[in-house]
Amino acid sequence: MSSTPAAPGRVSARAAWRQHPSLHIGVVASLLFLLFGFSSILWTPYPIEVINVGAAMQGMSGAHWLGTDHLGRDMLSLVMKGTLTSFVVAAIAVAIGAAIGVPLGLAAAAWGGPAEWLILRVNDFLFAFPALIIAILITTLFGPSAINAMIAVGIFNIPVFARVARGGALSLLTLDYVAAARLAGMGSLEIARRHILPNIASLIIVQATIQLAMGILAEASLSYVGLGTQPPATSLGLMLKDAQTYALLQPSLALIPGLTIILVVVALNLAGDGLRDLLDPRLRRLGGARAAA
């Protein structure tokens, strides 16, 4: 039995997936880094808490594939744990931003008027404070820690998700099915929950992927200046901070965590851009038109 051909100017999700090799690279690389980091929960070559000064600053060898740091700790074990910490901090920060920002954005679009104005002004106020400034304020009150870094980056993410949700909702509120729902007696928030949110989920997913990459950079920055993860735990940013004194003697101490941050962020950005192209119907139609031409 022959399959029904796709409508002209449109392309299926499976075809769109095949048309974006960068998406394949980004998703596969991101999953590999996730597996690399989360496998440290069960196993690392050496415990990162064990200090062996006699084995400090060793180069790559069969015993230590990436060498050792200034305290004699295994660099591969540290990178595995640091990748895990960076992913967890960034993921929770994204969850905080989405959990608060998306409902705010939907409420602003659904209510309009003074409520929308107030929500937008709060968003502008939060945008005025970078994650570093928020972290300084939080750590002044509660002290530096990974948890406080999560909160700081999460607060910074709130207006990002609020604007994405509001923009997506405004583009849908004028459609016929929304007007039909209003005529059926459905309230604004119920319409937003039942009809708008499912249709902007792809926008939120793509933004979450991008903010995850930004969160890893933010966590590294906060840990580097001493406001994030604290010893005996480790993160990629904290590894860079510890390496700065010994970078000339052993450049790999800084290069390894630095390259890991770069590769993780590039992988997540490739995945985010590819997901945007895959999930956005307008871009999928454009891709189909180009393929037909």
C-alpha positions, 0 to 999 in steps of 0.5 A, spaced: 500 500 500 502 506 497 503 512 503 499 518 502 504 524 499 506 530 503 502 536 502 506 541 497 510 546 501 510 541 507 515 536 510 514 531 515 518 531 522 522 525 520 524 528 513 526 535 517 530 530 522 534 528 516 535 535 513 538 537 519 545 533 521 547 539 526 541 536 530 544 529 530 551 532 532 548 536 537 543 531 540 548 525 540 554 529 543 549 532 548 547 525 550 554 523 551 556 528 555 550 527 560 552 519 560 559 521 561 557 526 567 551 522 570 555 515 570 560 519 575 554 517 580 556 510 580 563 510 578 569 514 577 576 512 576 578 515 583 575 518 589 575 525 588 576 526 595 582 523 596 588 527 596 595 524 594 600 530 594 606 525 592 602 524 585 601 531 584 601 535 577 602 528 573 601 528 566 597 523 562 598 516 563 595 509 563 594 510 571 591 517 570 588 518 563 588 526 563 593 526 569 592 529 576 591 536 579 595 540 584 593 535 589 594 529 586 587 528 584 585 524 578 583 529 572 578 524 569 574 523 575 574 531 577 571 532 570 566 527 570 564 529 577 564 537 574 560 535 568 555 532 573 555 538 577 554 543 572 549 539 568 545 539 575 545 546 577 544 548 570 538 544 569 535 546 576 536 553 574 532 552 567 526 548 571 526 554 576 525 559 570 520 555 566 516 553 572 515 561 574 516 564 567 511 560 563 505 561 567 507 569 568 508 569 561 501 566 559 497 570 565 500 576 562 498 574 555 491 572 557 489 577 562 492 583 558 491 590 561 494 592 568 496 585 570 500 584 563 503 591 564 505 589 571 508 582 569 512 586 564 515 591 568 517 585 573 520 582 567 524 588 565 526 589 573 529 582 573 533 583 566 536 589 569 540 584 574 545 579 571 546 572 574 552 574 577 549 580 581 543 576 583 548 571 586 552 576 589 546 579 593 544 571 595 551 569 597 551 576 601 545 573 605 546 566 605 553 564 603 556 561 596 554 554 594 551 550 588 544 551 591 545 559 591 548 559 584 542 555 582 537 560 585 541 566 582 541 563 575 534 560 576 531 567 577 535 570 571 531 565 567 524 567 569 523 573 565 526 569 559 521 564 559 516 569 561 517 573 554 517 566 550 511 564 553 507 571 552 510 572 545 507 565 543 501 566 546 499 572 543 500 569 536 495 564 538 490 568 542 487 571 535 486 564 532 479 561 531 479 555 536 481 560 541 475 565 540 470 558 539 473 556 546 471 563 549 464 563 546 463 556 550 464 560 556 471 558 558 476 563 562 482 566 559 487 562 564 483 555 562 484 557 555 491 558 556 492 552 560 488 547 555 489 550 548 495 555 548 500 551 553 500 545 548 501 549 542 507 553 545 511 547 548 516 546 542 518 554 543 519 552 551 523 546 549 527 549 544 528 555 549 530 550 555 535 547 551 538 554 549 538 556 557 541 549 559 547 551 555 547 558 558 546 555 565 552 551 564 556 557 562 553 561 568 555 556 573 562 556 571 562 563 571 560 563 578 564 558 581 570 561 578 569 567 582 567 563 588 560 564 588 558 557 586 560 550 588 564 549 594 570 544 595 570 538 597 565 538 591 567 540 584 565 543 578 568 545 571 568 552 573 571 551 580 576 546 576 578 552 572 579 557 578 583 551 582 588 551 575 589 558 574 595 558 579 598 552 576 596 554 568 603 555 566 606 549 569 601 544 567 596 547 562 592 541 561 589 543 568 585 549 565 585 546 558 581 540 560 575 543 564 575 549 559 575 545 553 569 541 556 565 547 557 566 549 550 564 542 547 558 541 552 555 548 550 556 547 543 553 541 543 547 544 547 546 550 542 547 545 536 541 541 539 537 547 540 538 550 533 536 543 530 530 542 535 528 549 533 528 548 526 525 541 527 519 543 531 517 550 528 512 549 523 514 555 519 521 553 518 519 546 516 514 548 511 520 553 508 525 547 508 520 543 504 519 548 499 527 548 499 527 541 498 521 541 493 525 547 489 
